[in-house]
Amino acid sequence: MHLYVDASFEVGGYSGVGGVIYAESGEALVFFSDEVTSDLVQMIDKDGQVTIIQELEMLALLIAFKLVPQVFQS
């Protein structure tokens, strides 16, 4: 199994997370892609912080790990 995740962050623009889990054969088993709301961006962002891309990358990874059991159930 191979897991790939990514995130995007634009101040005042689009922010999102996504990922895909592939079987060893190359078949896509499950994927996700979603916009991160401005409310969540504001909750994560700390005063003086330039970007929250690291936090969004970790969020994408956590979501992917939550999806792994679904892969084995199907």
N, C-alpha and C positions, 0 to 999 in steps of 0.2 A: 504494500500500500504506500502511496506517495501523497503527501499533503502539501498544498500550496495555498498561502494566504497573502492578502495585500490590503492596504488601506490608502485612502486619499484624504487630504485635508487642505482646504482653502479658506483662509480668513474671510469671513463674510460670504463664502460661496459654498459649493458642494463639498460635503465630506461623506465618505462611505467606507464600508468594509466588505470584503468578499473572500471567497476561498473555494477550493475544489479538492476532492479526494478521488484519486485514481487507483484502480486495481493495478497490480503488477503488469497485467497484460496491456495496460494503456486505456482501459475502459473507464470513463467517468462514472463514479458510483454515486456521488452526491455533490451538489454545489450550492452556494448561497451568495447573495449579493444584496446589499441593502444600504440605504442612505442613513447616515447618522443625523439625528435631529439637532437643531440648533440648541434645544434645551439640554441635551446630553453634552454637546460641545461646551456649553457654559458651565455645566457641573464639573467637567474634567479640567477645564482651563483654570490655571492658577494665576494670580497677579504676577505680571512680569514674565510669564511664560511666552516664548515666541511661537512655539508650535506644539501640538498634541499628537503628532504623527506616531510617536512611540507608543503612547497609550492606545491609539486606535489599532496599531499593528497587534498589540497584545490582546485587544478585544476580539479581533478577527481570529486569532489563534484559539482563544477560549471558546468561541462559537464553534469552530471546527472540531475541537475536542468533544464538545457536547453532541455533535452530529455523528461521531464515530460509532456509538452503539446502534444507531439507525442503520448504518451500513451492514452490520453483522446480523441484524434482525431480518433484513430483506433477502 
